[in-house]
């Protein structure tokens, strides 16, 4: 079944999909209004079962607040956002850089004459 598959084409598709995900995730947080995320119910399983906040509670709201320039609010949501946000930003930039380096090395999306390494 997989013998006739063009691996180079499928890897190029995976590269485009990875790029789309990497671009869309921060855009969702940047473009979403404050009220949508702040009024949403908690999705933390630990908090929903025990009623207590875990170490990660408030992190999504904190990252959202940082992306909107509300640094004091971000620290109120979760103090660890001061450490996590820069690490997340560097990790995201590295993933984007790696993805686009592969894309540039391989050439255009339609090319299938070279193997994807």
N, C-alpha and C positions, 0 to 999 in steps of 0.2 A: 504494500500500500504506500509506504513512504519512499520506495525506490525511485519513482519517477518525479519526486518533488524537487524543485529547484531551490536548493538550500540558500544560495546567494540571494535570491528574491525574497525568501521567507525571512532571512536575517535583516534585509533592508526594511521589510515591513515592520519587523520588531523594533528596529532603530527609529523609525518614524513614530511608532506607537509610544516608545519610551520618551521621545522628545515631546510628544503631545502631552503625556502625563506630567512630565517635569515642568512644562510651561503652564499647564492648566491648574495644578494644585495651588501654587501661590496666587494665581489670578482669582481663584474662587475666594480665598481669604481677603484679598485686597478689594475685590469688587462687591463683596457681600456687605450689606449695611450693618451697622453696629447692633441694631435692635434684633435682627434675626438671630444672631449668635448669642446675645446676652439673655434673651428671653427663652431660649431653647431649653428643654429639660436635660438633666444630666444623663450622659450615656455611659458613665463610669460604672462598671459592674460592681466593683468593690463598694462604691458609695451607695448604689441602689440596694445592695444586700445589707450592708452594715449601718448605713446612715452616716458613716464617718468619711472624711475626705482622705484619699490616698496622696502619695507624693506627686503624682502627675495631675491631680485635679486642678483645673483652671489653666492648664498649660495651653490648650487650644485658644481659649479666650485671651490669654496673655500674648501669644504670638499674633493673634488678630489685632490686639490693641497696639502692639509695637508697629505692625504694618500700617496702622492708621495714625501713628505718631503720638499715641497716648501712653507714654512710658511709665508715668506714675500709676496709671490704672493697671498696666501689665504687671507691675511689681505687687500690687494689691491682690491680683488674681492668684499669682504663684511667684514666690521670690526666686525660685530656681530658673525662671525665664531669663534672668540675667546671664546665666551660664548656658542654658539650652539654646536660646535664640542665635547667638553667634556660631555655635557648633552646627546647628541646623543650617544656617546660611552658608557656611563654608562647605558643608557636605553637599548642599544643593548646587552651589557653584561648581564644585568638583565634578559632580555627576553631569551637569550641563556641558562642562568643558570636555570630559571624556566622551560623551555622546557625540558632540560636534566634531571632535578630532577624528573619530571613526568615520563619521559621515563625510568629512572632507577628504580623508584618506581613500575612501571607497569611491568617491565621485558621485555622480548624480544617482537618483533613485532608480532610474530605468536601466542602469548598467548591470549586466549580469555576467560579464565575461571574466571577472576576477573573483577569486574566492574571498570570503569574508574571514579575516583572521583576528 
